[in-house]
Amino acid sequence: MTNHHIFPQAIDEVTTMRRTRFAAISLTTAAVLIASTGVASAETGGLAAPAPDDWQRYVLTPQTRDVAADRVISADSRGGEITNPPGVLAPDGQTVKITKTGAAADPRLIVDFGREISGYLSVDFAGPAPTTLFAFSETLGYLGDWGDTFGTTSWIANGDAFKPQRERRFESPHEQAPAGAGTWHDPELRGGFRYLMIRLAPEAPAGSSVSVDAVRVRYTAAPGINLADRDAMLPGWFLSSDDALNKIWYGGAHTIVNGTIDPKQGIENGTETIGVGERVIVDGAKRDRLVWNGDLAITGRIAYVSTDDRQAMRDSLRSIARTQRGDGYLSACSPNGLGAPVCQGFLEYHLWWLRGLQEYYLYTGDTAFVAEMWPTFTKAMAFLETRLTAQGFDGSEAQDSAPKLLAGHTQGQTFTTTSPFTAAGGRFPTYNTTDADMTLSLYRGQPGAGQLVASKRFEDVVDNAWLMIDLPEVATPGTYYLEQSDPSGTIAWWTNSSDAYPQGTPWPMAGRSPATAPCGSRRSATTGPGCSTSTTRAGTGSTATPARRPRSTPCTSRCCATRRRSPNCRTTTLGPPTGGS
């Protein structure tokens, strides 16, 4: 890989566009990390132009896995006592003692690790003590009583917004009540922090104290990489005569290194496996600590020209490839924690994985890996063909209603086609649950009087999954009814509340004899195919798969002909059907 030195006389003569592009990309990624370096900025007096080989002083990544606190930021007694604050910085027997002299006292010691790091905290206690709290933060501004309270996914994934902060899975401080002298190794990882606050728990009795000899962190980012070998870690290193630009660039490079993790240490506290292989690149060292295809599209480009960590890129792409559903859809992110319910509805992130594999080949020329991923790639492309409409790809935003199916009820959609087809299906939300089951059946003819063509039971349905019935033989043109029935758990059917099907009828939730109430529902007395769109309309998000190579001729109903974004009619057939899909 080519290294680049940019000095005043050559500042406009950068010979490689690749490095220029990286500098632009890094700007937004790293701007917040500029203060993490100890190198003086040009705005505060500046430095002389660096020597051509003086780039290593800008590197923020620690050179060892055992990272000690760099300095004490503050020792705020708050009615208590803190003696010998610097004693926390080294395991030399010179301890810091934090004493709660009164019931209302709340002494706090804050230390700075000098840069954004992630890993497992270790604390050398000098003796027994009551519960001691260790609160983390990326910035001093967000270091509250319990730590960094800004931007974690625990609010969504675990319902933590309804819990006291100390009880939240990811935002709470880590706690330990040492029984005696010795080293405590925190069992939970902390991803992405710079500052650590040490204080006694509020319930600690007056007069109690804790003595700490040292705190340090076992740095876990970039597993398998020799951090001391700077040339190997950053083969695409960068250097210019502009001190601020150098700091921005290396802040961006550190962002990539810090976000390269062991796939067995995913999510905020490092407790879930989010992928396969040796290391993956996640969306952030702090959160979500998941592989997201859209994020990888940006961070991958930075990695190719800085760390050149091809192993991490391969493992990241492999990890998402393992999530591919039977219909070809690729999860938008690692299917863990927040990712389990959310990542099944991002069509654009499905596309980003395809682009990620393409760019991997463009930067590396690695045909062996592309060959390994090729079956996944072709199946993912085939999935996109099923999502084509006359206006291009459909999206999910047009499906604005999802009536839930109650036990003992059915709901469905009739459609008429002039072309043969081999499969039919729809899109079904489970509202973040994982134990929903249902039966999908296709009948030839009208509801309640049709002939069963095929039926399939789907269990443990993934939220927002497209489910298809593969027919035992090619279905001939005609009128059909697709029905959802026999639910277990919470499950619904995506539809659109404003689209009508001129020659197709939505059948809202009804009892087991739907023929007695065409297009009726518990919320509307309207009957017939022209029923009000304000009723609980079910099943209009259905689709049929053509029997032979299709041309892009979707159904001619109003929803497809005039509503560009509608996902409810997305059939590609040999000839246009005359009703809803």
C-alpha positions as a printed NumPy array, in Angstrom:
array([[  0.   ,   0.   ,   0.   ],
       [  1.244,   3.48 ,  -0.872],
       [  1.944,   5.927,   1.971],
       [  1.457,   9.636,   1.465],
       [  3.368,  12.679,   2.682],
       [  1.77 ,  16.052,   1.909],
       [  3.846,  19.185,   2.351],
       [  3.128,  22.818,   1.358],
       [  4.853,  22.712,  -2.008],
       [  2.964,  19.55 ,  -2.955],
       [ -0.34 ,  20.06 ,  -1.177],
       [ -2.233,  20.284,  -4.49 ],
       [ -0.377,  17.435,  -6.113],
       [ -1.731,  14.405,  -4.3  ],
       [ -0.929,  11.577,  -6.655],
       [ -3.57 ,   9.121,  -5.485],
       [ -7.282,   9.876,  -5.404],
       [ -7.79 ,   7.074,  -2.923],
       [ -6.05 ,   8.945,  -0.111],
       [ -7.832,  12.202,  -0.923],
       [-11.171,  10.437,  -0.72 ],
       [-10.264,   8.953,   2.646],
       [ -9.411,  12.344,   4.096],
       [-12.844,  13.654,   3.114],
       [-14.658,  10.662,   4.542],
       [-12.75 ,  10.814,   7.799],
       [-13.683,  14.415,   8.432],
       [-17.16 ,  13.787,   9.817],
       [-16.27 ,  10.469,  11.404],
       [-13.385,  11.776,  13.432],
       [-14.02 ,  15.432,  14.165],
       [-15.245,  14.703,  17.683],
       [-12.054,  12.804,  18.449],
       [ -9.618,  15.625,  17.737],
       [ -9.272,  16.464,  21.425],
       [ -8.22 ,  12.915,  22.221],
       [ -4.681,  13.4  ,  20.952],
       [ -1.873,  14.993,  22.91 ],
       [ -0.469,  16.682,  19.799],
       [ -0.826,  20.479,  19.849],
       [ -3.135,  21.996,  17.257],
       [ -2.217,  24.709,  14.786],
       [ -4.836,  26.947,  16.376],
       [ -3.062,  26.847,  19.746],
       [  0.379,  27.739,  18.529],
       [  0.928,  24.821,  16.178],
       [  4.013,  22.761,  15.531],
       [  6.759,  22.806,  12.99 ],
       [  6.085,  20.771,   9.871],
       [  6.547,  17.12 ,  10.895],
       [  9.426,  15.078,   9.584],
       [  8.375,  12.597,   6.862],
       [  8.524,   9.645,   9.273],
       [  6.93 ,  11.415,  12.242],
       [  3.417,  10.057,  11.718],
       [  3.329,   7.573,  14.606],
       [  2.94 ,  10.257,  17.263],
       [ -0.553,  10.927,  15.901],
       [ -1.771,   7.337,  16.335],
       [ -4.4  ,   7.122,  19.08 ],
       [ -4.669,   3.359,  19.422],
       [ -2.759,   2.103,  22.505],
       [  0.37 ,   0.058,  21.895],
       [ -0.483,  -2.515,  24.555],
       [ -3.6  ,  -4.435,  25.542],
       [ -3.194,  -3.38 ,  29.19 ],
       [ -4.216,   0.3  ,  29.281],
       [ -3.743,   2.296,  32.492],
       [ -5.549,   5.506,  33.363],
       [ -3.641,   8.49 ,  31.995],
       [ -4.465,  11.172,  34.574],
       [ -6.884,  12.275,  37.286],
       [ -9.447,  14.756,  35.966],
       [-11.07 ,  15.684,  39.268],
       [-11.405,  14.641,  42.906],
       [-14.679,  16.163,  44.1  ],
       [-15.178,  15.492,  47.824],
       [-18.873,  16.523,  47.946],
       [-18.877,  16.462,  51.731],
       [-16.631,  13.405,  51.937],
       [-12.879,  12.9  ,  51.604],
       [-10.534,  11.793,  48.818],
       [ -6.917,  11.313,  49.798],
       [ -4.007,  10.787,  47.397],
       [ -5.965,  10.894,  44.091],
       [ -2.868,  10.07 ,  41.931],
       [ -2.607,   6.747,  43.773],
       [ -5.199,   5.32 ,  41.358],
       [ -2.877,   5.626,  38.36 ],
       [ -0.302,   2.888,  39.058],
       [ -0.214,  -0.447,  40.946],
       [  2.541,   0.688,  43.292],
       [  0.899,   0.339,  46.69 ],
       [  0.175,   4.074,  46.846],
       [ -3.638,   3.927,  47.02 ],
       [ -6.358,   6.509,  46.689],
       [ -8.909,   6.429,  49.516],
       [-12.496,   7.586,  49.022],
       [-14.403,   8.109,  52.27 ],
       [-18.086,   8.796,  52.847],
       [-17.794,  10.842,  56.038],
       [-21.539,  11.439,  56.365],
       [-24.783,   9.94 ,  55.108],
       [-25.203,  12.706,  52.527],
       [-21.563,  12.725,  51.401],
       [-20.888,  11.637,  47.805],
       [-17.158,  11.91 ,  46.954],
       [-16.283,  11.214,  43.305],
       [-12.989,  10.553,  41.535],
       [-12.817,  10.902,  37.729],
       [ -9.909,   9.558,  35.687],
       [ -9.104,   9.976,  31.996],
       [ -7.713,   7.163,  29.832],
       [ -6.517,   9.726,  27.285],
       [ -8.411,   8.345,  24.292],
       [-11.544,   6.417,  23.359],
       [-11.028,   2.783,  24.349],
       [-13.14 ,  -0.329,  24.909],
       [-12.636,  -3.485,  26.894],
       [-12.803,  -5.017,  30.354],
       [-12.116,  -2.97 ,  33.477],
       [ -9.807,  -4.32 ,  36.21 ],
       [ -9.569,  -2.741,  39.675],
       [ -6.922,  -3.402,  42.343],
       [ -8.684,  -3.04 ,  45.699],
       [ -6.521,  -2.578,  48.811],
       [ -9.094,  -4.12 ,  51.158],
       [-12.786,  -4.811,  51.757],
       [-15.293,  -2.104,  50.952],
       [-19.03 ,  -1.547,  50.441],
       [-20.511,  -1.476,  46.952],
       [-18.408,   0.737,  44.725],
       [-19.71 ,   2.15 ,  41.44 ],
       [-17.696,   2.551,  38.229],
       [-19.454,   4.822,  35.744],
       [-18.273,   5.302,  32.148],
       [-18.6  ,   8.058,  29.569],
       [-17.215,   9.111,  26.214],
       [-17.346,  12.772,  27.252],
       [-17.295,  14.722,  30.498],
       [-20.446,  16.527,  29.44 ],
       [-22.498,  13.334,  29.597],
       [-20.866,  11.854,  32.686],
       [-23.817,  11.934,  35.088],
       [-24.427,  10.258,  38.422],
       [-24.584,   6.806,  36.851],
       [-22.434,   7.316,  33.782],
       [-23.052,   8.096,  30.141],
       [-26.815,   8.282,  29.592],
       [-26.782,   9.325,  25.955],
       [-27.708,   7.267,  22.926],
       [-27.822,   3.635,  23.965],
       [-30.126,   1.135,  22.305],
       [-31.159,  -0.356,  25.632],
       [-34.097,   2.051,  25.632],
       [-35.49 ,   0.232,  22.62 ],
       [-34.238,  -3.322,  22.955],
       [-34.862,  -3.901,  26.646],
       [-37.536,  -1.456,  27.732],
       [-34.969,   0.242,  29.932],
       [-36.606,   3.632,  29.629],
       [-39.05 ,   2.435,  32.285],
       [-36.367,   1.377,  34.756],
       [-34.212,   3.414,  37.138],
       [-30.95 ,   4.096,  35.376],
       [-28.931,   2.025,  37.806],
       [-30.949,  -1.03 ,  36.704],
       [-30.566,  -0.495,  32.975],
       [-28.678,  -3.187,  31.135],
       [-26.286,  -0.94 ,  29.214],
       [-26.449,   2.501,  30.839],
       [-25.897,   1.462,  34.432],
       [-22.59 ,   1.736,  36.27 ],
       [-20.679,  -1.463,  36.902],
       [-20.647,  -2.429,  40.59 ],
       [-18.46 ,  -4.404,  42.968],
       [-18.285,  -4.846,  46.748],
       [-14.791,  -6.287,  47.405],
       [-14.554,  -8.798,  50.233],
       [-10.86 ,  -8.083,  50.659],
       [ -7.678,  -6.992,  48.927],
       [ -7.203,  -8.227,  45.39 ],
       [ -7.95 ,  -7.562,  41.733],
       [-11.519,  -7.498,  40.46 ],
       [-11.985,  -8.265,  36.767],
       [-15.253,  -6.831,  35.486],
       [-17.178,  -9.658,  33.76 ],
       [-18.946,  -7.254,  31.398],
       [-17.215,  -5.378,  28.625],
       [-17.636,  -1.655,  28.246],
       [-17.566,  -0.558,  24.617],
       [-16.479,   2.968,  23.798],
       [-15.507,   5.226,  26.714],
       [-12.743,   7.596,  27.782],
       [-13.653,   8.723,  31.32 ],
       [-14.255,   6.615,  34.439],
       [-15.913,   7.88 ,  37.623],
       [-15.394,   5.999,  40.928],
       [-17.795,   6.558,  43.829],
       [-19.376,   4.665,  46.703],
       [-22.976,   3.556,  46.198],
       [-25.632,   5.83 ,  47.758],
       [-26.6  ,   3.069,  50.22 ],
       [-23.035,   2.809,  51.593],
       [-23.104,   3.729,  55.3  ],
       [-21.601,   6.887,  56.713],
       [-17.963,   6.419,  57.602],
       [-17.361,   3.735,  54.986],
       [-14.54 ,   3.944,  52.479],
       [-12.868,   2.206,  49.545],
       [ -9.138,   2.157,  48.754],
       [ -7.996,   1.537,  45.194],
       [ -4.423,   0.984,  44.085],
       [ -4.989,   1.086,  40.307],
       [ -7.547,   0.846,  37.522],
       [ -6.814,  -0.381,  34.026],
       [ -8.605,  -1.755,  30.981],
       [ -7.863,  -4.848,  28.903],
       [ -8.225,  -3.36 ,  25.439],
       [-10.206,  -5.763,  23.234],
       [-10.503,  -3.915,  19.916],
       [ -8.683,  -5.156,  16.804],
       [ -8.276,  -8.749,  18.029],
       [ -5.418, -10.63 ,  16.382],
       [ -3.615,  -7.375,  15.53 ],
       [ -0.199,  -6.504,  17.006],
       [ -0.897,  -3.006,  18.322],
       [  2.8  ,  -2.262,  18.833],
       [  3.576,  -2.798,  15.147],
       [  2.259,   0.51 ,  13.86 ],
       [  3.307,  -0.126,  10.265],
       [  1.356,  -3.377,  10.183],
       [ -1.659,  -1.899,  11.976],
       [ -1.825,   1.176,   9.707],
       [ -0.158,   0.271,   6.405],
       [ -2.004,   3.178,   4.797],
       [ -0.65 ,   5.769,   7.235],
       [ -0.998,   9.442,   6.383],
       [  1.039,  12.592,   7.083],
       [  0.689,  16.218,   6.03 ],
       [  2.14 ,  19.548,   7.118],
       [ -1.224,  20.468,   8.685],
       [ -1.413,  19.387,  12.313],
       [ -5.213,  19.615,  12.537],
       [ -5.659,  17.56 ,   9.363],
       [ -3.324,  14.902,  10.715],
       [ -5.324,  14.671,  13.944],
       [ -8.58 ,  14.358,  12.02 ],
       [ -7.164,  11.586,   9.847],
       [ -5.826,   9.573,  12.779],
       [ -9.03 ,  10.134,  14.73 ],
       [-10.824,   8.496,  11.826],
       [ -8.337,   5.649,  11.681],
       [ -8.744,   5.046,  15.423],
       [-12.515,   5.006,  14.973],
       [-12.08 ,   2.072,  12.59 ],
       [ -9.613,   0.231,  14.855],
       [-11.769,   0.763,  17.96 ],
       [-14.826,  -0.487,  16.072],
       [-13.136,  -3.691,  14.915],
       [-14.158,  -6.321,  17.455],
       [-14.322, -10.01 ,  18.21 ],
       [-17.734, -11.158,  16.891],
       [-18.255, -12.991,  20.187],
       [-18.196,  -9.618,  22.001],
       [-21.167,  -7.933,  20.355],
       [-23.783,  -5.504,  21.719],
       [-23.032,  -2.832,  24.295],
       [-21.804,  -5.079,  27.101],
       [-20.024,  -7.622,  24.896],
       [-22.234, -10.555,  25.846],
       [-23.621, -11.745,  22.494],
       [-22.146, -13.361,  19.399],
       [-22.999, -11.177,  16.426],
       [-21.091, -12.864,  13.633],
       [-18.467, -15.351,  12.568],
       [-14.705, -15.365,  12.141],
       [-11.876, -13.577,  13.905],
       [-13.018,  -9.952,  13.828],
       [-15.761,  -7.778,  12.347],
       [-16.27 ,  -4.055,  11.869],
       [-19.278,  -2.773,  13.791],
       [-21.24 ,   0.46 ,  13.671],
       [-19.615,   1.82 ,  16.826],
       [-17.335,   0.777,  19.66 ],
       [-19.997,   1.784,  22.205],
       [-23.257,   0.962,  20.45 ],
       [-24.879,  -0.886,  18.813],
       [-21.744,  -3.048,  18.405],
       [-23.524,  -4.776,  15.531],
       [-22.512,  -5.224,  11.891],
       [-24.767,  -2.895,   9.875],
       [-24.536,  -3.123,   6.079],
       [-25.017,   0.605,   5.518],
       [-22.352,   1.537,   8.068],
       [-19.993,  -1.074,   6.633],
       [-20.323,   0.568,   3.221],
       [-18.624,   3.677,   4.661],
       [-16.25 ,   2.182,   7.214],
       [-15.116,  -0.429,   4.704],
       [-13.837,   2.251,   2.348],
       [-11.907,   3.853,   5.199],
       [-10.496,   0.518,   6.3  ],
       [ -9.199,  -0.353,   2.819],
       [ -7.011,   2.767,   2.746],
       [ -5.92 ,   2.846,   6.388],
       [ -5.827,  -0.511,   8.222],
       [ -6.345,  -2.58 ,   5.045],
       [ -7.966,  -5.149,   7.343],
       [ -9.321,  -7.528,   4.733],
       [ -9.944, -10.234,   7.317],
       [-12.377,  -7.96 ,   9.166],
       [-14.172,  -7.09 ,   5.948],
       [-14.492, -10.732,   4.915],
       [-15.774, -11.771,   8.332],
       [-18.25 ,  -8.869,   8.38 ],
       [-19.673,  -9.774,   4.972],
       [-19.752, -13.474,   5.927],
       [-21.606, -12.676,   9.132],
       [-24.442, -10.996,   7.262],
       [-24.441, -13.691,   4.571],
       [-25.258, -16.22 ,   7.301],
       [-28.493, -14.304,   8.007],
       [-29.921, -14.787,   4.515],
       [-33.549, -15.896,   4.621],
       [-35.078, -18.518,   2.422],
       [-36.494, -15.845,   0.127],
       [-33.005, -14.338,  -0.358],
       [-33.351, -11.298,   1.878],
       [-30.187, -10.305,   3.782],
       [-30.566,  -8.88 ,   7.271],
       [-29.695,  -5.198,   7.558],
       [-27.564,  -5.946,  10.608],
       [-26.459,  -8.663,  12.972],
       [-29.677, -10.33 ,  14.197],
       [-28.963,  -9.81 ,  17.889],
       [-30.448,  -7.576,  20.559],
       [-32.045,  -4.639,  18.794],
       [-31.137,  -6.23 ,  15.473],
       [-33.47 ,  -9.191,  15.871],
       [-36.771,  -7.347,  15.316],
       [-35.56 ,  -4.293,  13.463],
       [-33.171,  -5.578,  10.815],
       [-35.682,  -7.5  ,   8.725],
       [-37.262,  -4.506,   7.021],
       [-34.408,  -2.542,   5.399],
       [-34.487,  -3.077,   1.655],
       [-31.772,  -0.474,   1.099],
       [-29.422,  -2.224,   3.553],
       [-29.938,  -5.458,   1.635],
       [-28.575,  -3.514,  -1.336],
       [-25.642,  -2.174,   0.692],
       [-24.392,  -5.715,   1.335],
       [-24.314,  -6.327,  -2.42 ],
       [-22.382,  -3.095,  -2.889],
       [-20.052,  -4.071,  -0.053],
       [-19.059,  -7.295,  -1.795],
       [-18.523,  -5.417,  -5.056],
       [-16.252,  -2.869,  -3.371],
       [-14.34 ,  -5.594,  -1.549],
       [-13.433,  -7.045,  -4.943],
       [-12.588,  -3.622,  -6.409],
       [-10.153,  -2.859,  -3.559],
       [ -8.651,  -6.337,  -3.136],
       [ -9.11 ,  -8.385,  -6.325],
       [ -9.867, -11.378,  -4.08 ],
       [-11.747, -13.668,  -6.464],
       [-11.7  , -16.615,  -4.031],
       [-13.815, -14.765,  -1.475],
       [-16.182, -13.477,  -4.14 ],
       [-16.642, -17.07 ,  -5.336],
       [-17.443, -18.1  ,  -1.762],
       [-20.098, -15.383,  -1.489],
       [-21.463, -15.809,  -5.017],
       [-24.388, -18.12 ,  -4.116],
       [-25.482, -15.611,  -1.471],
       [-25.092, -12.754,  -3.952],
       [-27.145, -14.4  ,  -6.707],
       [-29.899, -15.409,  -4.309],
       [-30.005, -11.844,  -2.976],
       [-30.331, -10.531,  -6.529],
       [-33.174, -12.966,  -7.196],
       [-34.943, -11.576,  -4.112],
       [-34.736,  -8.083,  -5.611],
       [-36.409,  -9.315,  -8.801],
       [-39.437, -10.279,  -6.726],
       [-39.644,  -6.694,  -5.444],
       [-39.858,  -5.017,  -8.853],
       [-42.793,  -2.841,  -9.867],
       [-43.363,  -0.817, -13.038],
       [-41.801,   2.181, -11.279],
       [-38.772,   0.329,  -9.939],
       [-38.187,  -1.282,  -6.555],
       [-40.916,  -1.062,  -3.981],
       [-40.192,  -0.034,  -0.431],
       [-41.758,  -0.792,   2.91 ],
       [-42.91 ,   2.709,   3.82 ],
       [-46.105,   2.496,   1.725],
       [-47.396,  -0.376,   3.824],
       [-49.026,   1.826,   6.411],
       [-51.421,  -0.579,   8.107],
       [-51.009,  -4.046,   9.587],
       [-54.234,  -5.499,  11.029],
       [-53.521,  -8.205,  13.577],
       [-55.085, -11.63 ,  13.145],
       [-57.087, -12.814,  16.146],
       [-57.485, -16.411,  17.199],
       [-60.41 , -18.091,  15.408],
       [-60.4  , -15.525,  12.6  ],
       [-59.031, -15.365,   9.063],
       [-58.1  , -12.533,   6.735],
       [-57.059, -12.552,   3.125],
       [-56.98 , -11.066,  -0.375],
       [-58.475, -12.142,  -3.684],
       [-56.578, -11.449,  -6.889],
       [-57.077, -12.17 , -10.567],
       [-54.204, -12.883, -12.925],
       [-54.004, -13.577, -16.649],
       [-50.607, -15.249, -16.308],
       [-49.477, -18.53 , -14.709],
       [-47.516, -18.373, -11.446],
       [-45.651, -20.727,  -9.095],
       [-45.768, -19.019,  -5.672],
       [-47.802, -16.488,  -3.704],
       [-47.263, -14.733,  -0.397],
       [-47.252, -11.562,   1.67 ],
       [-45.391,  -9.633,   4.357],
       [-46.236, -10.303,   7.996],
       [-45.172,  -8.307,  11.094],
       [-44.906,  -9.97 ,  14.503],
       [-44.311,  -6.77 ,  16.492],
       [-40.862,  -7.667,  17.796],
       [-41.934, -11.121,  18.949],
       [-40.228, -14.352,  17.92 ],
       [-42.813, -17.048,  18.695],
       [-45.611, -16.228,  16.229],
       [-47.014, -18.965,  13.962],
       [-49.633, -18.913,  11.219],
       [-50.996, -20.823,   8.252],
       [-51.036, -19.379,   4.733],
       [-53.369, -20.986,   2.183],
       [-54.074, -20.359,  -1.482],
       [-57.513, -21.149,  -2.935],
       [-58.649, -21.052,  -6.554],
       [-61.924, -19.151,  -6.636],
       [-63.7  , -17.026,  -4.064],
       [-63.369, -17.194,  -0.261],
       [-65.392, -19.943,   1.315],
       [-66.121, -21.657,  -2.003],
       [-62.727, -22.068,  -3.599],
       [-60.571, -25.131,  -4.187],
       [-57.461, -25.444,  -1.999],
       [-54.315, -25.195,  -4.128],
       [-51.639, -25.215,  -1.419],
       [-51.24 , -24.524,   2.277],
       [-48.209, -24.066,   4.503],
       [-47.667, -23.613,   8.23 ],
       [-45.045, -21.021,   9.197],
       [-43.545, -21.162,  12.689],
       [-41.447, -18.652,  14.644],
       [-42.024, -16.029,  11.971],
       [-39.354, -13.344,  11.712],
       [-40.78 ,  -9.858,  12.15 ],
       [-41.778,  -8.281,   8.816],
       [-40.835, -11.395,   6.859],
       [-42.049, -12.023,   3.317],
       [-43.541, -15.526,   3.425],
       [-44.262, -17.449,   0.23 ],
       [-46.134, -20.645,  -0.596],
       [-44.311, -22.557,  -3.308],
       [-47.006, -24.287,  -5.358],
       [-46.762, -28.006,  -6.189],
       [-47.359, -27.174,  -9.845],
       [-47.837, -24.112, -12.024],
       [-51.106, -22.321, -11.249],
       [-53.161, -21.368, -14.28 ],
       [-54.591, -17.861, -14.83 ],
       [-57.745, -17.057, -12.912],
       [-59.117, -15.716,  -9.647],
       [-57.489, -16.777,  -6.383],
       [-57.817, -16.126,  -2.679],
       [-54.77 , -15.953,  -0.353],
       [-55.771, -16.509,   3.28 ],
       [-54.013, -16.092,   6.627],
       [-55.374, -18.255,   9.438],
       [-54.764, -20.183,  12.67 ],
       [-52.526, -17.645,  14.406],
       [-50.435, -18.39 ,  17.456],
       [-48.812, -15.434,  19.154],
       [-48.957, -11.929,  17.715],
       [-49.003, -11.68 ,  13.933],
       [-50.539,  -9.354,  11.344],
       [-50.465,  -8.669,   7.58 ],
       [-49.05 ,  -5.512,   6.046],
       [-51.391,  -3.584,   3.788],
       [-51.968,  -0.069,   2.486],
       [-54.968,   1.851,   3.745],
       [-55.573,   3.912,   0.601],
       [-55.085,   1.531,  -2.349],
       [-58.011,  -0.247,  -3.951],
       [-58.052,  -3.306,  -6.198],
       [-60.6  ,  -2.884,  -9.018],
       [-60.905,  -6.613,  -9.562],
       [-59.604,  -7.868,  -6.239],
       [-61.313,  -7.857,  -2.862],
       [-59.651,  -7.433,   0.535],
       [-61.178,  -9.734,   3.115],
       [-60.774,  -8.197,   6.561],
       [-60.743, -10.166,   9.749],
       [-63.718, -12.482,   9.867],
       [-64.87 , -15.778,  11.335],
       [-64.268, -19.154,   9.813],
       [-67.042, -18.646,   7.198],
       [-65.813, -15.568,   5.314],
       [-68.224, -16.039,   2.409],
       [-71.083, -14.77 ,   4.56 ],
       [-69.634, -11.256,   4.885],
       [-67.741, -10.096,   1.777],
       [-65.36 ,  -7.269,   2.634],
       [-67.059,  -6.742,   5.963],
       [-65.272,  -6.271,   9.258],
       [-65.894,  -5.617,  12.893],
       [-65.233,  -1.935,  12.193],
       [-67.358,  -1.407,   9.08 ],
       [-70.724,  -2.427,   7.774],
       [-69.679,  -1.757,   4.18 ],
       [-69.929,  -4.768,   1.88 ],
       [-68.787,  -5.656,  -1.593],
       [-65.538,  -5.027,  -3.443],
       [-65.856,  -1.28 ,  -3.097],
       [-65.609,  -1.354,   0.677],
       [-64.345,   1.672,   2.536],
       [-60.579,   1.967,   2.816],
       [-61.017,   2.97 ,   6.444],
       [-61.915,  -0.585,   7.408],
       [-59.467,  -3.132,   8.699],
       [-58.225,  -4.234,   5.303],
       [-56.093,  -7.319,   5.419],
       [-53.816,  -9.088,   3.053],
       [-53.431,  -6.447,   0.352],
       [-49.687,  -6.839,   0.635],
       [-49.705, -10.082,  -1.321],
       [-47.652, -11.169,  -4.283],
       [-47.497, -13.931,  -6.862],
       [-44.414, -15.351,  -8.557],
       [-44.621, -15.937, -12.338],
       [-44.06 , -19.347, -13.814],
       [-41.471, -18.36 , -16.414],
       [-38.875, -15.618, -16.874],
       [-40.885, -12.445, -16.213],
       [-40.83 ,  -9.144, -17.934],
       [-41.499,  -6.096, -15.803],
       [-45.243,  -5.884, -16.317],
       [-46.834,  -5.555, -12.894],
       [-50.542,  -5.585, -12.185],
       [-52.679,  -2.872, -13.697],
       [-54.681,  -1.978, -10.598],
       [-54.625,   1.612,  -9.437],
       [-52.211,   0.85 ,  -6.632],
       [-49.545,  -0.256,  -9.075],
       [-50.347,   2.058, -11.94 ],
       [-50.461,   5.292,  -9.978],
       [-48.923,   4.739,  -6.541],
       [-45.239,   4.582,  -7.131],
       [-44.203,   3.353,  -3.703],
       [-46.904,   0.777,  -3.104],
       [-45.513,  -2.592,  -2.046],
       [-48.942,  -4.198,  -2.155],
       [-48.847,  -4.979,  -5.883],
       [-45.408,  -6.073,  -6.916],
       [-46.044,  -9.018,  -9.199],
       [-43.99 ,  -9.356, -12.36 ],
       [-45.829, -11.529, -14.859],
       [-45.817, -12.579, -18.492],
       [-48.988, -10.618, -19.023],
       [-50.705,  -8.055, -16.816],
       [-53.265,  -9.484, -14.409],
       [-56.611,  -7.774, -14.24 ],
       [-56.856,  -7.414, -10.486],
       [-54.856,  -6.93 ,  -7.326],
       [-51.743,  -8.977,  -6.802]])
